[in-house]
Amino acid sequence: MNKKSLLLLFALILLKLVISIPFLNSQPIDLDEPFSIYHSQKSLTHLLTIFKTENNPPLHFIFLHFWEQLFGIGAISVRTLSLLFSVLTIPILWQIAAKFINTKGAIILCLLFIFSDFHHYHALEARTYSLLVLEYSLLLYYLLKSLIDQNGAKVGNYIIIGFLNALLFYTHYIFPFILLSEVFVVLIFIKAIDWKKMLLSFVLFGALTLPWISVLVTRIDSINTSGTWVSTAQYSELYGFINKFFNDRWVFMMLMLIIVTFMFFKRTELLMFFTKNKKISLLLLTLIVVPFFGAFLLSKYGNIALFLDRYLFFLTIPIFLLCALFFSQKGQLVFYSTVVFMTVFIARFDFKIDNNRDGYKLAAYVRSTGINTILIAPEYYDLTFIYHYNNRLFKDDYLRTNEVKNGFYPLINSQTLEQIRTKKQFVLIDADYSFSHPKDTTQKWLEANFKLESQREFKGNYLVKVYQKRELVNY
């Protein structure tokens, strides 16, 4: 890499940091973050045990475990790890586009990544997704290197592909769709495959993942039996997800308008360009189409619903690379189209992320009531609440064992309500309970046994209610 390229790459990394660091603490720890933060505090033995019954592979939690040992569990601390993974992705993307397209394509690809709402959000969230994108970008680089680059089919590259697939396997259970797309790539590029090296890659992958295969099979069986919280896929989501991948529908509509314009006025040049780049275009399209429609079909017609935008947003990497390839053509029309598209894309970018939650304000309000009996509904909101309510308790390895002792009553079943029945006063945290339990009759039980003294609403359709014991308790 020459000096000019190094300076451009440094400027892009600096740009990523400038638009990210100010927002590390712009939203409270919430949603799935407390689960990751809490369990990552614990021993590695605990982690490997709990994820045998959870729908999360352990790799990101292991990284976060060591990170928390060094830097603590504050919002900025835990989210900096995700930002680091995201920043490390930029030089990989630069190398992909610079090697297989040109410098212009590298700049476009990196800018699309930096100003992507999805990548910006998950670079500032203590979850697994920025790690997934980093690993996937590396996998894409070595796939291209092995199948497109005539000098790249080296045994070392195939070994790295096997290792990266194992890392992806331990990062997110969307991986089977990534592996399926690679199978299709192998079938399409069958003449370019060195089967001895490919077999070595497969054996390495199998050896590294064998200890966890039984866990994956168990989790799949559990999902087949009880399903997931993800809704059945709808046809409208096919278009909706693409819009989200491009920040919003206006950007995608602009891209479609540009492509249609080229088809009318530059059809011959366009066909010649993609004929020249047939291999890379075909590889990228395969990597996009197979996971996207595979996840949709399984979620629409199968028993496992996994068609969720954040599960699939890693596909923006090959999508953005295809865009970079398209806009790397020469010509005045290409230049103006690139300027217009990138301007609209960046203009529709949301700098300040917002998870639509006010956990710290909610916890502060509960503290202000002075009431020490707290009913939490649904039960899984306990970690989020306690993180903001009492950080010291959140660090306790036996937090959930001692919840009732500390005055916290996660609403698990009717037995929890029986424990509350004897209380003269308590606070109910209603974390959009009706969404997860639409047919539950808890509210009727509360109205019959207790008097609502006050309530206050918080972002996310959350309510904090203060109840007093009624003199008449029969229901």
N, C-alpha and C positions, 0 to 999 in steps of 0.2 A: 504494500500500500504506500503510495507516494505522499509527500508532505501535504499537498492540497487536499487529498482525500482524508488524511488524518485530521486536518483542521475542520473540514466539513463534518466529519463524524463527531468530533469533540463538540462542535457547535450544536449538533442535533441532540447529543446527550445533555448538554447544558440547558437546552430548550426544554427537554423533558423534565429536568429537575426544577427549573424555574416555574413551570406551570403545575408542578405536583407538590413540592415541599410545602407551600403555603396552605395547602388543603389537607394535610395529613390529619389534622385534628378538627376539620370543619364540620364533621358529623359525629355524633356519639357512637360509641361501641354498641352494636345492636345486631339484630337478625341472627345470622349464624356465627358471627365472630366470637361471642362469649363461649360457645361450645368449644371452638378451636383453642382459645386462650386458656380456658380452664383445664382441659384435659392435657394440653401440652405442658402444663406446669408439673405434671406428675412424672413418675419414673417411666423409663422406657418399657419396663416389664408391664406396667399398667396399660400403656398405650397399645402394646401388641396384644394384650388381652381384650381390651374394650372393643377394638376394631374387628374382632372376630364376630361381633354381634351388631356392628354399626355399618351404615351404608357409606362408609368413607375408608379408603385405603390409608395407610399410616405415614407415607413419606413426608408430606407437608408438615404433619404434626411433629415428626421427629426433628425436622429442620427448626420448627418454631420452638420446640422444647429447648434446644441448645441456645437459641436466640434469646429466649426469655431468661435463661440462666445468666446470660451476660448483661441484658439490658432491661429486664423487668417486664411488667405487663401493662404499662401505660399505653394509651392509644397510639402515640407517636412511635413508641418503641416497637410494638408488634406490627404496625403497618409499614415500618421502614423496611422490613424483610421483604414484603411484597413489592415495594418500590424498587428494591435492589434487583429482584428477579426481572422486573419490567425494564429497568435500565440496561441490564445485561443482555436483554433481547435485541436492543437496537444495533450493536455491532454485528450480531449474527444476521439480522435482516439486511444490513448494509452489505455484508459479504455475499449473501445470496444474490441480491440484485446486481451488485457490481460485477460479480463473476459471470452470471448467466444473462444479464441484460446490458446495462451500462451505468455510468455514474448518475445520469439523469434519472434512470429507473430506481437507483438506490436512494436518491433524495426523496423521490415521490413515495416510495414504499415506507421509508422511515417517518415521513411527515404524516402519512395516513395512519400509521401506528400511533404516533404521538398524539394526534388530534382525534383519535377514536374515542367516543364516549365510553364504550365497553372497556377498552384497555386502560383508560384513565381511571375509571371507577375501581376496577379490580386491582390496579396498582396501588390503590389507597384503601384496601380492605384486607384484613388479616384472615385471608382464606387461601385456598389452594390454586386459584385460577391463573395467577400470574406465573406461578411455577409451571403449570401445565403448558402455557403458551411458550415459555422459554424452552422447555424440552421439545415441544412440537416443532418449533422453529429450527432447532438443531437437527431434528429428524428430517425435516424437509431439506435442509442443506445437504445432508449426507445422502439422501435419496437422489437428489438432483445430481450430486457429484458422482454417484455410482452408476446412474442410468443415462445421464445426458452427457457428462464429460467423458470424452474418449480415454483420458488418462486417469480417470477417477475410480475405476473398478478394481481397487486394491483390497487386499484382505483386511487391512486395518479399518477401512471404511465400513465393510460389512460387519465387523466386530462391533464398531461403534453403533451401527444401526440396531443390532441385537441388544446392546446395553441400553440405548435410549428407549427402545420399546419396553424394556423391563422397568425403567424409571417411570414411564407413562402409565404402565400397569399399576404401579404402586402409588400413583398420584391421583387418578380419578377413574371410576368405573365406567366412564364413557369410552375407555380405551378399546374395548372389543370392536367398536365402529371404526376406530383409527386403524386397527389391525386388518379389518375387513377391506378397507380402502387400499391398504398396502397389498393385499392379496390380488385385488383387481389390477393394481399397477403392475404387479409381477406377471399376471396373465397377458396384459397388453404389451409389456416390454419383454416378453418371454425370450426373444432372440438375443437380447442384450444382457441376459442374466448369466452370471457365472454360478452354476448350480452348486459347486463344491463350496464356494464362499458363502452362498446363500444358506446352505445347509449348516455351515458353521455358525452363521448368525442366528439361525433358528434354534440350534442346540444351546447356544449361550443364553438366549432368551428363555428357553424352557427350563434350563438349570437354575436361572436366577428367580424365576417366578414359581417354580414347583412348590416351595414351602407355603405359598399363599393361594394356590389353585383351589384347594378344598374350601377355603374361606369364601372365595368368589362363588363357587358352586352353591354353597350354603346360602349366601346372600341372594343369589338369583332365585333359588328355590323359595326363599322367604318372600321375595317380591312377587313371585308367581302366585303365592298363596294369599298374601295380605295386600298386595299392590303397593303403590307409592303415593305420596301426597300430590304428585304431579298429575294434572288433569289429562284426560284423553285428548290427543292432538286434534286440532281442527284445521280444515283446509285453509282458512284465512291466515293461519299462523305461518304458512309457507311464505306468503308475501310479507307478512308482518315482521318476521325474523330478518329477512333481507333488508327491509327498511331500517331496522335497528342496527344491523351490521354496518350500514352506511350513515349512522347517526340519526337520520330520519328520512321520511319518504321524499322530501324535496331533493335531497342529494341523489337518491336512487333514480328519481324521475329525470334529473339533469343528466345523469350518466346514460340512461336509456335514450334520451333525446340526442346526445352526442353520438352514440352508436348508430342510431337511425340516420343521422345526418351523414355519417361516413358511408353507410350502406347505399345511400342515394348518390352521393357526390364523389366518393373515393372507393367504390366497391372493388375495382380491380386491384388498387394498391393495398387495400385491406386484406383481400384474399391472398395476395402474394406475400404479405407480411406474416400472416398466420400460417401459411404453408411453409415458410422459411422457419418459423418457430413452432412447428407442429408438435414436436416431442414434448417440449416443456409445457405447451398449452394443454395437450392431452393429459399429461401427468397431473397438472394442477386441477383440471376439471374433474378428473377421477377422484382426487383427494377431497374435493368439495362435494360432489354429487352423492357419492356412496354413503358417507356418514350422515349427510343432511337428510336424504330421502330414506335411508335405512332406519334412522332414529324415528322419523315421522311414521313410517309404515308400521314399525313395531309398536309405537305409542298409539296409533290409530286402530290397528286391527289385532294387536297382540295383547299379552297380559302385563307387559312391562312398559310403563309410561316414562319415557326419558327425553321427550322432545321439549326441551327447555332452553331458552335463549342463552343463558349463561353456561349451560353444559356444552353448547355448540359454538360459542363465539371464537374458539380457537380457529375455526374455519375462515375467519377474516384474514388470517395470514396468507393462505393461498389465493383468496379472493383479492386482497390488496396487491399481491404479486402479479396477478393477471392484469389488474388495472395499471400497475407500473409498466408492465410489458406493453400494453396497448398505448399508453401515453409516451412511450419511449420512441415511437416512430418519428421520422423526420417530416418536416413540412410546416407551412404557416398555419394551416387549419389545426394541426395537432397542437401547435404552440398555444393558440388562442383557446382551444378546447381544454387544454391542461390548466391554463390560468383560471378559466371559468369554473371548472370542476373543483379544483383545489380551493378556490376562494369560497365557493358554496359549502364545501365540506368543512372547512375551518370555521366559517361563519355559523354553522349549525352545531358547533362543538360547545358543550357545557363545561366551563372551567370549574365551577363550584359544584361539587357532587353533593347529593342530598339523599339520605336513606329514609326520609320522612318519619323520623323518630326523634323523641325528646327524652330519652331514658334518664339522663342526669337531672333534668328538670322534674320529671315524674318522681324520682327517688328523693329529691330535695323536698318536694311537697309532702311526701309521705312522712319524712322525718319531722317536718314542721307540725304535723298533727299530734306528735307525741304519743301515738298509739303503737304498741309493740306487738300486737297480734295482726298478722298480715296474710290474707288469703290471696293466692296467686293463681289466676286462671287465664290461659291454660297453664298446665304444670311446667311446661318447658320454658316458660318465660322467667323461671326462678334465677337462672344464671345471669341473665341480662340485668334483672333488677338488683340482685345482690352485688354485682360488679359495681354499679353506681351507688348503691345504698351503703355498703360497707366493704371496702376493698380488702380490709384485713381478713374478714370472714371468707371472701372469695378465694383467698390464697390457701385456705384450710383444705388439706387432702380429704378430710371427712366432712366437708361442707354439707353434702346431701344427707349423710347419716344424722347430722346434728341440726337439720333445718327446723324441726318442730321445737327442739330445745331452745333455739334462738328466736322463736316466734314466727317462723315462716311456714305457711301451710300450702304447698302446691296442690291444686285441686286435681287429685288423681281419680278419685271415685267417691261414692257416697260415704265411705268411712271418714274422709276428710271433712265432710259436712257435719258428721256426728261429733267430730272433735271441736268444730267451731260452735256447735249448738250451745255449749255451756258458757261461751264467752259473753260478757256484758257489752263489749264493744270491740269492733275490729275494722280494719281497712281492707277493702277488696280492690285488687288491681285487675281490671278487666282489659287484658291485652288483646282486644278484638276476639274475644272468646267465641262469639256467635259464628265467626268465620270458620273456625276449626271444629266447632261443635254446634252445628245449626239446629239440631233437634233436642238439645239438652234442656232440661227443666230446672236447672239450678236457680235461675232467676226467680221462678215462681216460689221455690222453696225459701229463698232469701226474703222475698216480700211477705211470706206468710209468718216467718219466724222473727224477722228483724225490721226495724224502722230505718229507712234511709234518711240520714241526717244531712248529708251534703255530698256533692260530687263535682269533679272537675275533669274537663276533657283535655287530652294531649294529642299531639300529632300521631297519625297512624290509626285513628279511630280507637284510641286507648282511653279508658276512664279510670279514675280513682274515686271510689265511693266509700263513705264512712257510714257504718251501720251501728245502731243501738239495739239492744235486746228488747223485744216486745214482752209485755206481761203475759200475754196469751200466746203460747207456743205450739198449740195443736195444729196439725196440718192434715 
